[in-house]
Amino acid sequence: MPKNSPLGKIYHDFRIAKGFTQKEAASNTLSITQLSNFELNKSMVTTDIFLALLDNIFVSLSEFQYVYHLTVRENKDYLSTKQEAFLSQNPVQLKNLIDQYNKKISENIPNKKNLLLEKISVEALLSLIDEDYDVSKNDIQFIKNHLSNTKEWGEFEIRLLGHSGKALDLGTLSQLTYKMIDPKQRGLNNPSVCKMTYKASLNILDLFISQKQENLALGLITHLENSGISEYDLYEKIRFIYQKAHFEFAFGDKTAALEKMQQCQKIFEFSEAFDTAKILMVEIKALKNSLE
């Protein structure tokens, strides 16, 4: 076990916060001495025992992982920063994030692949709000190779495709999208992965509509309708209604479609999702101007 590993300490803090004694947490999983050694960073436990220990104190793996990442990343939550910068349409913040990634990539670390992929996804997002910014051909090819060669997709690959869609050619984007939503992907049975797939699909649907790809857009709309976005995922559900109305504007009744889109914008405003409402307002205004 690495000398500076925070696993045992994090588990100890969770156990105390949940009000469990070492005897209760150890239960029939391992001895109290073994648990104590783990919490004191003197020994490691196997994966199956670790998962059982989490169950014993009613802590999910995702809860533990969140705290672990905050600890090892020194509170630098790049994903959160990226999302906030995009929603606020802040190119300066995205450029700063790219600089941070470049700095980390330049360091002498053994595995730079994930950092490079994350950096490229930020570059792709930046290109969405800064028309003068282009993602290099080498970076685009790097993403294509990674996603094409990955057989089992998880949250990382799904998020990467959703953020990088604009940088890909339509043929590749379409192929990777249907790979993402292939029922054979075991991750789709995971609620968090499923929700991530909805988000990525909505981003890609917006690209298909904007580029006048009626058949591709209709195919993705049909998939989302058949998969059924839960009412608990209200943000994604309203965004889907908005995107369907956007599709109608592009290929059908423009007046009725604009009314639906404005209703969705008002729902986001009412819900105080002001950054999202602002993005929709700008898009609706541009569509209105295109009719004049």
C-alpha positions as CSV (number, residue, x, y, z in Angstrom):
1,M,0.0,0.0,0.0
2,P,1.5,3.4,-1.0
3,K,2.7,5.3,2.0
4,N,0.6,8.4,1.2
5,S,-2.5,6.6,0.1
6,P,-5.6,8.3,1.5
7,L,-8.0,5.3,1.2
8,G,-7.9,4.2,4.8
9,K,-8.1,7.8,6.2
10,I,-11.1,8.6,4.0
11,Y,-12.8,5.4,5.1
12,H,-12.1,6.2,8.7
13,D,-13.6,9.7,8.3
14,F,-16.7,8.3,6.6
15,R,-17.1,5.7,9.4
16,I,-16.9,8.2,12.1
17,A,-19.2,10.6,10.3
18,K,-21.8,7.8,9.8
19,G,-21.6,6.9,13.5
20,F,-20.2,3.3,13.2
21,T,-17.8,1.7,15.5
22,Q,-14.9,-0.4,14.1
23,K,-16.6,-3.5,15.3
24,E,-19.8,-2.6,13.4
25,A,-17.9,-1.6,10.3
26,A,-15.8,-4.7,10.3
27,S,-18.9,-6.9,10.9
28,N,-18.2,-10.3,9.4
29,T,-16.1,-8.9,6.6
30,L,-12.7,-8.8,8.4
31,S,-11.3,-8.5,11.9
32,I,-11.2,-5.3,13.9
33,T,-7.4,-5.4,13.8
34,Q,-7.4,-5.7,10.0
35,L,-9.8,-2.8,9.7
36,S,-7.7,-0.7,12.1
37,N,-4.5,-1.4,10.1
38,F,-6.3,-0.4,6.9
39,E,-7.5,2.9,8.5
40,L,-4.0,3.6,9.8
41,N,-2.5,3.0,6.3
42,K,-0.6,0.0,7.6
43,S,-2.1,-2.5,5.2
44,M,-4.4,-2.8,2.1
45,V,-7.6,-4.8,1.7
46,T,-8.8,-6.6,-1.4
47,T,-11.3,-5.0,-3.7
48,D,-14.2,-7.3,-2.7
49,I,-13.5,-6.6,1.0
50,F,-13.3,-2.9,0.4
51,L,-16.7,-2.8,-1.3
52,A,-18.1,-4.8,1.5
53,L,-16.7,-2.4,4.0
54,L,-18.4,0.5,2.2
55,D,-21.7,-1.4,2.3
56,N,-21.3,-1.9,6.0
57,I,-21.4,1.8,6.6
58,F,-23.9,2.7,3.9
59,V,-21.4,4.6,1.7
60,S,-21.7,4.2,-2.1
61,L,-18.6,3.8,-4.2
62,S,-19.4,7.0,-6.1
63,E,-19.5,8.9,-2.7
64,F,-16.2,7.5,-1.7
65,Q,-14.7,8.2,-5.1
66,Y,-15.8,11.8,-5.1
67,V,-14.0,12.5,-1.8
68,Y,-11.0,10.5,-3.0
69,H,-10.7,12.6,-6.2
70,L,-10.9,15.8,-4.2
71,T,-8.1,14.6,-2.0
72,V,-5.7,13.4,-4.7
73,R,-6.4,16.2,-7.1
74,E,-5.9,18.8,-4.4
75,N,-9.5,20.1,-4.9
76,K,-8.9,20.9,-8.6
77,D,-12.1,19.9,-10.2
78,Y,-11.4,20.4,-13.9
79,L,-14.7,18.8,-15.1
80,S,-16.8,21.2,-13.0
81,T,-14.7,24.2,-14.2
82,K,-15.1,23.1,-17.8
83,Q,-18.9,22.9,-17.5
84,E,-19.2,26.2,-15.7
85,A,-17.0,27.9,-18.3
86,F,-19.1,26.5,-21.2
87,L,-22.4,27.4,-19.7
88,S,-21.3,31.0,-19.0
89,Q,-19.8,31.1,-22.5
90,N,-16.4,32.1,-21.1
91,P,-13.7,31.5,-23.6
92,V,-11.0,33.0,-21.4
93,Q,-11.7,30.4,-18.6
94,L,-11.6,27.6,-21.1
95,K,-8.3,28.8,-22.5
96,N,-6.9,29.0,-19.0
97,L,-8.0,25.4,-18.4
98,I,-6.2,24.3,-21.6
99,D,-3.1,26.0,-20.3
100,Q,-3.4,24.0,-17.0
101,Y,-3.7,20.8,-18.9
102,N,-0.7,21.6,-21.1
103,K,1.3,22.3,-18.0
104,K,0.4,18.9,-16.5
105,I,1.0,17.2,-19.8
106,S,4.5,18.7,-19.9
107,E,5.4,17.2,-16.6
108,N,7.3,13.9,-16.4
109,I,4.3,11.6,-15.6
110,P,3.9,8.0,-16.9
111,N,0.3,8.3,-18.2
112,K,-0.6,11.4,-20.2
113,K,-3.3,9.9,-22.4
114,N,-6.2,10.8,-20.2
115,L,-4.9,14.4,-19.7
116,L,-4.5,14.8,-23.4
117,L,-8.0,13.5,-24.1
118,E,-9.5,15.8,-21.5
119,K,-7.5,18.8,-22.9
120,I,-8.8,18.1,-26.5
121,S,-12.4,17.9,-25.2
122,V,-11.9,21.4,-23.7
123,E,-10.5,22.6,-27.0
124,A,-13.6,21.2,-28.8
125,L,-15.9,23.1,-26.3
126,L,-13.9,26.3,-26.9
127,S,-14.4,25.9,-30.6
128,L,-18.2,26.0,-30.0
129,I,-18.1,29.4,-28.5
130,D,-15.1,30.8,-30.3
131,E,-15.4,30.4,-34.1
132,D,-11.8,31.4,-34.6
133,Y,-10.5,28.5,-32.5
134,D,-9.8,25.3,-34.3
135,V,-8.8,21.9,-32.9
136,S,-5.8,20.5,-34.6
137,K,-6.1,17.6,-37.0
138,N,-3.7,15.5,-34.9
139,D,-5.9,16.1,-31.8
140,I,-9.1,15.2,-33.7
141,Q,-7.5,12.0,-34.9
142,F,-6.3,11.1,-31.4
143,I,-9.9,11.3,-30.1
144,K,-11.2,9.3,-33.1
145,N,-8.7,6.6,-32.5
146,H,-9.4,6.4,-28.8
147,L,-13.2,6.2,-29.1
148,S,-13.1,3.8,-32.1
149,N,-10.8,1.4,-30.3
150,T,-12.6,1.4,-27.0
151,K,-15.1,-1.5,-26.9
152,E,-16.8,-0.9,-23.6
153,W,-17.8,2.8,-23.1
154,G,-18.2,4.4,-19.7
155,E,-18.8,8.0,-18.4
156,F,-15.5,9.2,-19.7
157,E,-15.9,8.1,-23.3
158,I,-19.5,9.3,-23.4
159,R,-18.6,12.7,-22.0
160,L,-15.7,13.0,-24.3
161,L,-17.9,12.3,-27.4
162,G,-20.5,14.8,-26.2
163,H,-18.0,17.5,-25.7
164,S,-16.0,16.8,-28.9
165,G,-18.8,16.3,-31.4
166,K,-18.3,19.5,-33.3
167,A,-14.6,18.7,-34.0
168,L,-15.5,15.4,-35.7
169,D,-16.7,14.9,-39.3
170,L,-20.4,13.8,-39.6
171,G,-19.6,10.3,-40.7
172,T,-17.4,9.6,-37.7
173,L,-19.8,11.4,-35.3
174,S,-22.7,9.4,-36.5
175,Q,-20.8,6.1,-36.2
176,L,-19.5,6.8,-32.7
177,T,-23.0,8.0,-31.6
178,Y,-24.6,4.8,-32.5
179,K,-21.7,2.9,-30.9
180,M,-22.4,4.9,-27.7
181,I,-26.1,4.0,-27.6
182,D,-25.7,0.4,-28.8
183,P,-27.8,-1.8,-26.4
184,K,-24.8,-4.1,-26.2
185,Q,-23.0,-1.5,-24.1
186,R,-23.3,-2.9,-20.6
187,G,-22.8,0.5,-19.0
188,L,-26.3,1.6,-20.2
189,N,-27.8,-0.4,-17.4
190,N,-26.0,1.9,-14.9
191,P,-28.3,4.9,-14.1
192,S,-25.4,7.4,-14.0
193,V,-24.0,6.2,-17.3
194,C,-27.5,6.3,-18.8
195,K,-27.9,9.9,-17.7
196,M,-24.5,10.8,-19.2
197,T,-25.6,9.2,-22.4
198,Y,-28.8,11.4,-22.5
199,K,-26.6,14.5,-22.1
200,A,-24.2,13.6,-24.8
201,S,-27.0,12.6,-27.2
202,L,-28.7,15.9,-26.7
203,N,-25.4,17.8,-27.5
204,I,-25.0,15.6,-30.6
205,L,-28.6,16.1,-31.6
206,D,-28.1,19.9,-31.5
207,L,-25.1,19.4,-33.9
208,F,-27.1,17.2,-36.3
209,I,-30.0,19.8,-36.4
210,S,-27.6,22.8,-36.8
211,Q,-26.0,21.0,-39.8
212,K,-29.3,20.2,-41.4
213,Q,-28.9,16.4,-41.0
214,E,-32.5,15.5,-40.9
215,N,-32.2,11.7,-41.0
216,L,-29.4,11.6,-38.4
217,A,-31.3,13.9,-36.1
218,L,-34.6,12.0,-36.5
219,G,-32.9,8.7,-35.8
220,L,-31.4,10.1,-32.6
221,I,-34.8,11.7,-31.6
222,T,-36.5,8.3,-32.1
223,H,-33.9,6.6,-30.0
224,L,-34.3,9.1,-27.1
225,E,-38.1,8.8,-27.3
226,N,-37.9,5.0,-27.2
227,S,-35.4,5.0,-24.3
228,G,-37.6,7.3,-22.3
229,I,-35.9,10.1,-20.3
230,S,-37.1,9.8,-16.7
231,E,-39.2,12.7,-15.2
232,Y,-36.6,12.7,-12.5
233,D,-34.1,13.8,-15.1
234,L,-36.1,17.0,-15.6
235,Y,-33.3,19.1,-17.0
236,E,-32.6,16.6,-19.8
237,K,-36.3,16.1,-20.4
238,I,-36.9,19.8,-21.0
239,R,-33.8,20.1,-23.1
240,F,-35.1,17.2,-25.2
241,I,-38.4,18.9,-25.7
242,Y,-36.5,22.0,-26.8
243,Q,-34.3,20.0,-29.2
244,K,-37.4,18.4,-30.7
245,A,-38.9,21.9,-31.2
246,H,-35.6,23.0,-32.8
247,F,-35.9,20.0,-35.2
248,E,-39.4,21.1,-36.1
249,F,-38.1,24.6,-36.7
250,A,-35.4,23.3,-39.1
251,F,-37.6,20.9,-41.0
252,G,-41.3,21.8,-40.2
253,D,-43.6,24.4,-38.7
254,K,-41.3,27.2,-37.7
255,T,-43.8,29.4,-35.8
256,A,-45.1,26.6,-33.6
257,A,-41.6,25.4,-33.0
258,L,-40.4,28.8,-31.8
259,E,-43.3,29.0,-29.3
260,K,-42.3,25.6,-27.8
261,M,-38.6,26.7,-27.7
262,Q,-39.5,29.9,-25.8
263,Q,-41.6,27.9,-23.4
264,C,-38.6,25.7,-22.6
265,Q,-36.5,28.8,-22.1
266,K,-39.0,30.2,-19.6
267,I,-39.0,27.0,-17.7
268,F,-35.2,27.2,-17.3
269,E,-35.5,30.8,-16.2
270,F,-38.2,29.9,-13.7
271,S,-36.0,27.1,-12.4
272,E,-33.1,29.7,-12.1
273,A,-31.0,27.8,-14.6
274,F,-30.0,31.2,-15.9
275,D,-26.9,30.2,-17.9
276,T,-28.8,27.6,-19.9
277,A,-31.7,30.0,-20.4
278,K,-29.3,32.6,-21.7
279,I,-27.8,30.2,-24.2
280,L,-31.3,29.3,-25.4
281,M,-32.3,32.9,-25.6
282,V,-29.4,33.8,-27.9
283,E,-30.2,30.8,-30.1
284,I,-33.9,31.6,-30.3
285,K,-33.1,35.2,-31.2
286,A,-30.8,34.1,-34.0
287,L,-33.5,31.8,-35.4
288,K,-36.0,34.6,-35.3
289,N,-33.7,36.9,-37.1
290,S,-33.2,34.2,-39.8
291,L,-36.9,34.5,-40.6
292,E,-36.8,38.2,-41.3
